[in-house]
Amino acid sequence: MSIRSTFTPFPSSNPQWKYDVFLSFRGDDTRKGFTDHLYTALEDKGIITFRDDLELGKGIAISPELSTAIEESRFALIIISQNYGSSTWCLDELQKILECMEAKEAVLPIFYHVDPSDVRKQTGPFAEAFIKHEKRFRDEKKKVQRWRDALTRVANISGWNSKESYESQLVKDIAEVIWTKLRSTECHSVENLVGIDSRLKQINSLLGRCVDDVRFIGIWGMSGIGKTTIARVVYERISREFEFSMFIDNVRNVVERGGLVSLQRQLLSGIYMKNDISNLHEGTTMIRRFFCHKKVLLVLDNVNHLDQLQYLVGNKTWFGCGSRVLITTIDEDILLKHGVERRIKVKGLNSDDALQLFSQKAFGKDYPEPYYVVLSNRVVNHVKCPLALEVLGSFLRGKGTSKWKSVLDKLGKVCSVEILKTLEISYHGLTDDEKKMFLDIACFFNGKDKDQVIASCDVSEVIGIEVLIARSLLTILNGKLYMHDALQEMGREIVIRESPFEPGRRSRLWLREDANHVLSKNTETEAIEGIVLHPAETGLKVHANAKSFSMMKNLRFLKIDNVNLPNGLEHLPDSIQILKWTGYPSTSLPSSFNPEKLLELSMRHSCIYHFRTGIKPLYNLKILNLSHSLNLLSMPNFRAMPYLEVLILEGCTRLFEVDPSIEALERLVLMNLKDCRNLVHFPGSIYGLKSLKVLNLFGCLQLNKLPEELGAVECLEELHMSGTAIRELPSSIGMLEGLTLLNLRDCKELVSLPTSLSGVKSLKVLNLSGCSKLEKLPEELGHAESLERLDMSGTAIREPPSSLSLLRNLKVLSLQGCKCSTTFFY
């Protein structure tokens, strides 16, 4: 399995591909046999595979929208078995697959115990199936003909015939073909890297690909010199030769955020599904146990401490014959101490390659403009580091010769050992807003979701992100913001230089020890704009006192947890935009707190009794999360936060009512009250919830009634009522034309459903499992034409309404534990 920073085995050049493979199969024929073996073989190779697991076990619908999954898949494997043609679900699925993938040659059929000729001509078992289809769909002859055409088309595509090989070999061959195809779609992204082939010669000799020993290979050199790029190219070119492969990005950052145990879990995630290790000793034991007999390719990128190697890769006996472990680091001493004998120092680009790379960024082509040839050569005489060349080239693009000469004068004063200081030239060329965004990302938001970061910015800062990307100071991958670790280190160094010896005079704090110093000793100043700490390991507390934040008048971001606050809190700055304080220890917020700029407030597991802020409305607040605040008794007045979009109060077990002012939230999209076990009252008037899409009341055990005007919540798409005490649904539910999911599982008191439910034209999933007092369904339910999954297991229903036979889109009907007759369906 290959893992990058987002833990995606095959990061696609096409962002629409969420899955590598979509599996289409007839469940009754192959689910627990061939399909399961094939799925396991694909997953073992790190191939992300979509398998629709509906009808498994209790028959509860658990898969996402099938058509979307097909559209987001790179390839489709179609397992055509004897009863494949009898399933209208499979035939519709096949049509969709051919529509999306046939033109790009991504459809791969497997003829499992069937003759391809029978599939092509619809003879043999397929003939009998189509006799039934033509009888059932006598008024829809074109649909049946489309199914026939789809089978003919897929039978003409080259694939596998199970009769020609042993099943175990067939599974292995299919997985290998898919692996090879995926590698060919991925590797093109590294083929055009400047100077890559010459830089790979030395490491290729160290790899010894034809030798069966275990080798540790160290790749070391200064930040930004290209160590990670070299390691990734090697990985992408040879990983298919190994039983197990994984690329772990930026080990240093992963350890900083989650500790070494989290890194061990990541390493084991591709092979050990349970993955519940709790300490380092257990982790090392599991790594040795699972990898000692496997041929493994493992890349550890940006290692910065010896213990990372000791607990992740130990020694050569941890891995099977032929294994290769590649380690990138800026510190050769770590490699020497761990006994890594094969080491390569990555040096700068040669002059020709450096000029080409610089020109690509400065001029958009492989060579400089005529008037800039001399100046460009002067640049590459000073700079051979790829990252520095990219940043400088992006910075100088479009600039006049006078600016170039000014930059060259600064470069001349920097020795080659400290060449990364040249990156600051680009930083100092930014505007104040752009510098602010650069430092925020370097200190707080590297690797974070782009949209979430943008949501916390003003317009000028959003523009700043685009500038940083254009200057090669920032990249976006899979919707996340990424900054090279050398640039991040430079940004953090700039902040530290603001006050080398007193963290309280710096603009940003990200280390727990610095935050503890400032908050416990009251050394804070107006300079502090953000304190963002990663979750603490057990026992690592930050100590604060009542006056800890009193001087931070410019604080914008506060994200902390595990804080000891023995005397309460007197003050929080009104300047805060993002406030995330897990386990907030006080029973209320400071009375003087009036955060008019507040965008997000998250205080999960807090000790708050009554949520109140100051007297001024919170016009900017979009997200309020007080989940698992076990003491919370009442909600705030929502009229004071009219633009709220997300409200999460999950697990607030003492909360007994929803404040009537909730109807003022016209922009609310999500309301999560899951497991509010003592919630009794839901407001009768909710006309104002015009934007609400998801209402989650799962596990609200005491709630026995929904407002009659529920139908006025016109945008509602999902309604989760599982485990509530509700006896009936309001008749107005039929007005919810956009509702796609209605989950009433284990509503033990539910006795009837309104006839108006048939008016919910978009309803796709209706879960009634465990509604033990429900004896019948509305006769009109058959008019809910979009319904795809209906679960009636564990109900008292004896005879479904005959109108269910009208549900042409129904794909899953679960009747487990019912005495229903299903003969009406056939």
Residue pairs with C-beta under 8 A, 6 or more apart in sequence:
1 9
1 44
1 45
1 46
1 244
1 245
1 246
1 269
1 270
1 271
2 9
2 10
2 46
2 235
2 239
2 245
2 246
2 247
3 9
3 46
3 246
3 247
3 248
3 266
3 269
3 270
4 11
4 247
4 249
5 249
5 250
5 447
5 477
5 480
5 482
6 477
6 478
6 480
7 266
7 269
8 48
8 478
9 20
9 46
9 47
9 48
10 20
10 46
10 47
10 48
10 74
10 182
10 185
10 186
11 186
11 477
11 478
12 74
12 185
12 186
13 185
13 186
13 188
13 189
14 74
15 478
16 71
16 72
17 72
17 73
17 74
18 48
18 69
18 72
18 73
19 48
19 49
19 50
19 69
19 72
19 73
19 74
20 42
20 47
20 48
20 49
20 73
20 74
20 75
20 178
20 182
21 42
21 47
21 48
21 49
21 50
21 73
21 74
21 75
21 76
21 77
21 178
22 49
22 50
22 69
22 70
22 73
22 75
22 76
22 77
22 97
23 35
23 38
23 39
23 49
23 50
23 51
23 52
23 76
23 77
23 79
24 76
24 77
24 78
24 79
24 90
24 93
24 94
24 97
25 31
25 35
25 78
25 79
25 81
25 84
25 90
26 79
26 81
26 83
26 84
26 86
26 87
26 90
27 54
27 55
28 83
29 81
29 82
29 83
29 84
29 112
30 79
30 81
30 112
31 55
31 56
34 79
34 112
34 162
34 167
34 171
35 51
35 79
37 167
37 168
37 171
38 77
38 79
38 171
38 174
38 175
39 49
39 51
41 171
41 172
41 174
41 175
42 49
42 175
42 178
43 49
44 175
44 244
44 271
45 175
45 178
45 179
46 245
46 246
46 270
47 175
47 178
47 179
47 182
50 69
50 73
52 63
52 66
52 69
53 62
53 63
54 61
54 62
54 63
54 789
54 811
54 812
55 812
55 814
56 62
58 769
58 793
58 814
58 816
59 791
59 793
59 812
59 814
59 815
59 816
60 745
60 767
60 769
60 791
60 793
60 814
61 765
61 767
61 788
61 789
61 791
61 812
61 814
63 69
65 764
66 93
66 96
66 811
67 96
70 76
70 93
70 96
70 97
70 100
70 101
71 100
73 101
74 106
74 182
74 185
75 101
75 106
75 107
75 108
75 178
75 181
75 182
76 97
76 101
76 106
76 107
76 108
77 108
77 109
77 110
77 174
77 178
78 94
78 97
78 107
78 108
78 109
78 110
78 154
78 159
79 110
79 112
80 109
80 110
80 111
80 112
80 114
80 119
80 154
81 112
81 113
81 114
82 113
82 114
82 125
83 125
83 129
84 90
84 114
85 91
85 119
85 122
85 125
85 126
85 129
85 130
85 147
85 151
86 125
86 128
86 129
86 132
88 133
88 147
89 811
91 147
91 150
91 151
94 147
94 150
94 151
94 154
95 146
95 147
95 150
97 107
98 107
98 150
98 153
98 154
101 107
102 153
102 157
107 154
107 157
108 157
108 159
108 160
108 174
108 177
108 178
109 154
109 155
109 157
109 159
109 160
110 159
110 160
110 162
110 170
110 174
111 119
111 159
111 160
111 161
111 162
111 163
112 162
113 162
113 163
114 124
114 125
115 124
116 155
116 159
116 161
117 123
117 155
118 124
118 125
118 126
119 126
119 151
119 152
119 154
119 155
120 151
120 152
120 155
120 156
121 152
122 129
122 130
122 148
122 151
122 152
126 151
130 144
130 147
130 148
133 144
133 147
134 141
134 144
137 143
137 144
160 170
160 173
160 174
162 170
165 173
179 240
180 240
183 236
183 239
183 240
186 236
187 236
187 237
190 196
190 229
190 232
190 233
190 236
193 229
193 233
194 349
194 353
194 356
194 357
194 360
194 386
195 349
195 350
195 353
195 356
195 357
196 229
196 230
196 233
198 350
198 353
199 226
199 230
199 346
200 230
200 233
200 234
202 344
203 217
203 219
203 230
203 234
203 344
206 215
206 217
206 342
206 344
207 215
207 217
207 234
207 238
207 324
208 215
209 238
209 241
211 322
212 321
212 322
213 316
213 321
213 322
214 316
214 319
214 320
214 321
214 322
214 323
214 324
214 325
215 316
215 323
215 324
215 325
215 342
216 313
216 316
216 325
216 327
216 338
216 339
216 340
216 341
216 342
217 324
217 325
217 326
217 327
217 340
217 342
217 343
217 344
218 327
218 328
218 329
218 332
218 335
218 340
218 342
218 343
218 344
219 227
219 230
219 231
219 326
219 327
219 328
219 329
219 343
219 344
219 346
220 227
220 328
220 329
220 330
220 331
220 332
220 335
220 343
220 344
220 345
220 346
221 227
221 330
221 345
221 346
221 347
222 330
222 385
222 419
222 420
223 330
223 387
223 420
223 484
223 485
223 486
223 489
224 385
224 386
224 387
224 388
224 420
224 423
224 484
224 486
224 487
225 346
225 347
225 348
225 385
225 386
225 387
226 346
226 349
226 386
226 387
227 301
227 328
227 329
227 346
228 249
228 301
228 302
228 328
229 386
230 346
231 247
231 299
231 301
231 326
231 328
232 247
232 299
234 299
234 326
235 245
235 247
235 297
235 299
235 326
238 297
238 324
239 245
239 297
241 295
241 297
242 295
242 296
242 297
242 322
242 323
242 324
243 294
243 295
243 296
243 320
244 270
244 271
244 291
244 294
244 295
244 296
244 297
245 296
245 297
245 298
246 267
246 270
246 297
246 298
246 299
247 299
247 301
248 254
248 263
248 266
248 267
248 298
248 299
248 300
248 301
249 301
249 302
250 301
250 302
250 485
251 263
251 300
251 301
251 302
251 303
251 304
251 308
251 312
252 302
252 303
252 304
252 305
252 485
253 302
253 446
253 447
253 485
254 262
254 263
254 266
255 262
255 263
255 305
255 308
256 534
257 534
257 535
258 534
258 535
259 537
260 280
260 283
260 307
260 308
260 311
260 312
261 277
261 278
261 279
261 280
261 283
263 308
263 311
263 312
264 277
264 280
264 283
264 284
264 286
264 287
264 311
264 312
265 275
265 277
265 283
267 287
267 298
267 312
268 275
268 277
268 283
268 286
268 287
268 290
269 275
271 290
271 291
272 286
272 290
277 283
277 286
280 311
283 311
284 311
284 314
287 312
287 313
287 314
287 318
288 314
288 317
288 318
291 318
291 319
291 320
291 323
292 317
292 318
292 319
292 320
293 320
294 319
294 320
294 323
295 320
295 321
295 322
295 323
296 319
296 320
296 323
296 324
296 325
297 323
297 324
297 326
298 313
298 319
298 323
298 324
298 325
298 326
299 325
299 326
299 327
299 328
300 308
300 309
300 312
300 313
300 325
300 326
300 327
300 328
301 328
302 328
302 329
302 330
302 485
303 309
303 327
303 328
303 329
303 334
304 329
304 330
304 331
304 334
305 334
306 334
306 337
306 338
309 327
309 334
309 338
310 338
313 319
313 325
313 327
315 339
316 323
319 325
327 335
327 340
329 335
332 343
332 345
335 343
347 384
348 354
348 383
348 384
348 385
348 386
349 357
349 384
349 386
349 389
350 384
351 380
351 381
351 384
354 380
354 383
354 384
354 389
355 367
355 368
355 376
355 377
355 380
356 366
356 367
357 386
357 389
357 390
357 393
358 368
358 376
358 379
358 380
358 383
358 389
358 390
358 392
358 393
359 365
359 366
359 367
359 368
359 376
359 393
360 366
360 393
361 389
361 390
361 392
361 393
361 394
361 397
361 472
362 368
362 372
362 376
362 392
362 393
362 394
362 396
362 397
363 369
363 372
363 397
364 397
368 375
368 376
371 401
372 401
372 404
375 401
375 404
375 405
375 408
378 408
379 389
379 392
379 396
379 407
379 408
379 411
380 389
382 408
382 411
382 412
382 414
382 416
382 419
382 422
383 389
383 392
383 411
383 419
383 422
384 416
384 419
385 419
385 420
387 420
387 423
387 484
387 486
387 487
388 419
388 420
388 422
388 423
390 472
391 422
391 423
391 426
391 471
391 472
391 473
391 487
392 407
392 422
392 425
392 426
393 472
394 426
394 470
394 471
394 472
394 473
395 407
395 425
395 426
395 429
395 471
396 403
396 404
396 407
407 425
410 422
410 425
411 422
411 425
414 421
414 422
420 486
420 490
423 486
423 487
423 490
424 490
424 494
426 471
426 472
426 473
427 435
427 438
427 473
427 490
427 491
427 494
429 471
430 438
430 464
430 467
430 468
430 471
431 464
433 460
433 461
433 463
433 464
434 464
434 467
434 468
436 461
436 464
437 457
437 461
437 464
437 465
437 468
438 464
438 468
438 473
438 474
438 491
439 491
439 494
439 495
439 507
439 508
440 508
440 530
440 557
441 453
441 468
441 474
441 481
441 483
441 491
442 483
442 487
442 488
442 490
442 491
442 492
442 495
443 491
443 492
443 495
443 508
443 510
443 530
443 532
444 508
444 510
444 530
444 532
444 557
444 559
445 453
445 481
446 481
446 482
446 483
446 488
447 480
447 481
447 482
448 480
448 481
449 479
449 480
449 481
450 465
450 476
450 479
450 480
450 481
451 479
453 465
453 481
454 462
454 465
455 599
455 600
455 622
456 557
456 577
456 578
456 599
456 600
457 464
457 465
465 474
465 481
468 474
469 475
469 476
473 483
473 487
474 481
474 482
474 483
475 481
475 482
475 483
476 482
483 491
492 510
495 506
495 507
495 508
496 506
498 505
498 506
498 507
498 527
499 505
499 506
499 527
502 523
503 509
503 511
503 514
503 515
503 517
503 518
503 523
504 517
504 518
504 523
504 524
504 525
504 527
504 528
505 523
505 525
505 527
506 514
506 527
506 528
507 527
507 528
507 529
507 530
508 528
508 529
508 530
508 531
508 532
509 515
509 518
509 528
509 530
509 531
509 532
509 533
510 531
510 532
510 533
511 533
512 533
512 534
512 536
512 540
512 542
515 531
515 533
515 542
515 560
516 541
516 542
516 543
517 523
518 524
518 528
518 531
518 548
519 542
519 543
519 544
519 545
519 548
519 549
519 563
520 542
520 543
520 544
520 545
520 548
522 545
522 547
522 548
522 551
524 548
524 549
524 550
524 551
524 552
525 551
525 552
526 551
526 552
526 553
526 554
527 554
528 552
528 554
528 555
529 554
529 555
529 556
529 557
530 555
530 556
530 557
530 558
531 555
531 557
531 558
531 559
531 560
532 557
532 558
532 559
533 542
533 559
533 560
533 561
535 561
535 562
535 582
536 542
536 561
536 562
540 562
541 562
541 563
541 564
542 560
542 562
542 563
542 564
543 563
543 564
544 563
544 564
544 565
544 569
545 565
545 566
545 567
546 565
546 567
546 568
546 569
546 570
546 571
547 570
547 571
548 569
549 555
549 569
549 571
549 572
549 573
550 570
550 571
552 573
552 575
553 573
553 575
554 573
554 575
555 573
555 575
555 576
556 575
556 576
556 577
556 578
556 597
557 576
557 577
557 578
558 572
558 576
558 578
558 579
558 580
558 581
559 578
559 579
559 580
559 581
560 580
560 581
560 582
561 581
561 582
561 583
562 582
562 583
563 581
563 583
563 584
563 585
564 585
565 585
565 586
568 586
569 586
569 589
569 590
570 590
570 592
571 590
571 592
571 593
572 579
572 589
572 590
572 593
572 595
573 595
574 593
574 594
574 595
574 596
574 597
574 614
575 595
575 597
576 595
576 597
576 598
577 597
577 598
577 599
577 600
577 620
578 598
578 599
578 600
579 595
579 598
579 600
579 601
579 602
579 603
580 600
580 601
580 602
580 603
581 602
581 603
581 606
582 602
582 603
582 604
582 605
583 604
583 605
583 606
584 603
584 606
584 607
584 608
585 606
585 607
586 607
586 608
587 607
587 608
587 609
587 631
588 608
588 609
588 610
588 612
589 608
589 611
589 612
589 613
591 614
592 614
593 613
593 614
594 613
594 614
594 615
594 616
595 601
595 613
595 614
595 618
596 616
596 617
596 618
596 619
596 620
597 620
598 618
598 620
598 621
599 620
599 621
599 622
599 623
600 621
600 622
600 623
600 624
600 625
601 621
601 623
601 624
601 625
602 623
602 624
602 625
603 625
603 626
603 629
604 625
604 626
604 627
604 628
604 629
605 627
605 628
605 629
605 630
606 626
606 629
606 631
606 632
607 629
607 631
608 626
608 629
608 631
608 632
609 631
609 632
609 633
610 632
610 633
610 634
611 626
611 632
611 634
611 635
611 636
612 636
613 636
613 640
617 639
617 640
617 641
617 642
618 640
618 641
619 641
619 642
619 643
620 643
621 641
621 643
621 644
622 643
622 644
622 645
622 646
623 644
623 645
623 646
623 648
624 636
624 641
624 644
624 646
624 647
624 648
625 646
625 648
626 632
626 648
626 649
626 652
627 648
627 649
627 650
627 651
627 652
627 672
628 650
628 651
628 652
629 649
629 651
629 652
630 651
630 652
630 653
630 654
631 654
632 649
632 652
632 654
632 655
633 654
633 655
633 656
634 655
634 657
634 659
635 649
635 655
635 657
635 658
635 659
635 662
636 659
637 659
637 661
638 644
638 659
638 661
638 662
638 664
638 665
639 661
639 664
641 665
642 664
642 665
642 666
642 667
643 667
644 665
644 667
644 668
645 667
645 668
645 669
645 670
645 691
646 668
646 669
646 670
647 665
647 668
647 670
647 671
647 672
648 670
648 672
649 655
649 672
649 673
649 676
650 672
650 673
650 674
650 675
650 676
650 696
651 674
651 675
651 676
652 673
652 676
653 675
653 676
653 677
653 678
654 678
655 673
655 676
655 678
655 679
656 678
656 679
656 680
656 681
656 702
657 679
657 680
657 681
657 682
658 673
658 679
658 681
658 682
658 683
659 683
660 683
660 685
662 668
662 671
662 683
662 686
662 688
662 689
663 683
663 685
663 686
663 687
663 688
663 689
664 688
665 688
665 689
666 688
666 689
666 690
666 691
667 691
668 689
668 691
668 692
669 691
669 692
669 693
669 694
670 692
670 693
670 694
670 696
671 689
671 692
671 694
671 695
671 696
672 694
672 696
673 679
673 696
673 697
673 700
674 696
674 697
674 698
674 699
674 700
674 720
675 698
675 699
675 700
676 697
676 699
676 700
677 699
677 700
677 701
677 702
678 701
678 702
679 697
679 700
679 702
679 703
680 702
680 703
682 697
682 703
682 705
682 706
682 707
683 707
684 707
684 708
684 709
685 707
685 709
686 707
686 709
686 710
686 712
686 713
687 709
687 712
689 712
689 713
690 713
690 714
690 715
691 715
692 713
692 715
692 716
693 715
693 716
693 717
693 718
694 716
694 717
694 718
694 720
695 713
695 716
695 718
695 719
695 720
696 718
696 720
697 703
697 719
697 720
697 721
697 724
698 720
698 721
698 722
698 723
698 743
699 722
699 723
699 724
700 723
700 724
701 723
701 724
701 725
702 725
703 724
703 725
703 726
704 724
704 725
704 726
704 727
704 749
705 726
705 727
706 721
706 726
706 729
706 730
707 730
708 730
708 731
708 732
709 730
709 732
710 716
710 729
710 730
710 732
710 733
710 736
711 730
711 732
711 733
711 734
711 735
711 736
712 732
712 735
713 736
714 735
714 736
714 737
714 738
715 738
716 736
716 738
716 739
717 738
717 739
717 740
717 741
717 762
718 739
718 740
718 741
718 743
719 736
719 739
719 741
719 742
719 743
720 741
720 743
721 742
721 743
721 744
721 747
722 743
722 744
722 745
722 746
722 747
722 767
723 745
723 746
723 747
724 747
725 747
725 748
725 749
726 744
726 747
726 749
726 750
727 749
727 750
727 751
728 750
728 751
728 752
728 753
728 754
729 753
729 754
729 757
730 754
731 754
731 755
731 756
732 756
733 739
733 754
733 756
733 757
733 760
734 754
734 756
734 757
734 758
734 759
734 760
735 756
735 759
736 760
737 759
737 760
737 761
737 762
738 762
739 760
739 762
739 763
740 762
740 763
740 764
740 765
740 786
741 763
741 764
741 765
742 760
742 763
742 765
742 766
742 767
743 765
743 767
744 750
744 766
744 767
744 768
744 771
745 767
745 768
745 769
745 770
745 771
745 791
746 769
746 770
746 771
747 770
747 771
748 770
748 771
748 772
748 773
749 773
750 768
750 771
750 773
750 774
751 773
751 774
751 775
752 774
752 776
753 774
753 777
753 778
753 781
754 778
755 778
755 779
755 780
757 763
757 778
757 780
757 781
757 784
758 778
758 780
758 781
758 782
758 783
758 784
759 783
760 784
761 784
761 785
761 786
762 786
763 784
763 786
763 787
764 786
764 787
764 788
764 789
764 809
765 787
765 788
765 789
766 784
766 787
766 789
766 790
766 791
767 789
767 791
768 774
768 790
768 791
768 792
768 795
769 791
769 792
769 793
769 794
769 795
769 814
770 793
770 794
770 795
771 794
771 795
772 794
772 795
772 796
773 796
774 795
774 796
774 797
775 795
775 796
775 797
775 798
776 797
776 798
776 799
776 801
777 792
777 797
777 800
777 801
777 804
778 801
779 801
779 802
779 803
780 801
780 803
781 787
781 801
781 803
781 804
782 801
782 802
782 803
782 804
782 805
782 806
782 807
783 803
783 806
784 807
785 806
785 807
785 808
785 809
786 809
787 807
787 809
787 810
788 809
788 810
788 811
788 812
789 810
789 811
789 812
790 804
790 807
790 810
790 812
790 813
790 814
791 812
791 814
792 800
792 813
792 814
792 815
792 818
792 820
793 814
793 815
793 816
793 817
793 818
794 816
794 817
794 818
795 817
795 818
797 818
797 820
798 818
798 819
798 820
799 820
799 821
800 820
800 821
800 822
800 824
802 824
804 810
804 813
804 824
804 825
805 824
805 825
813 822
813 825
815 822
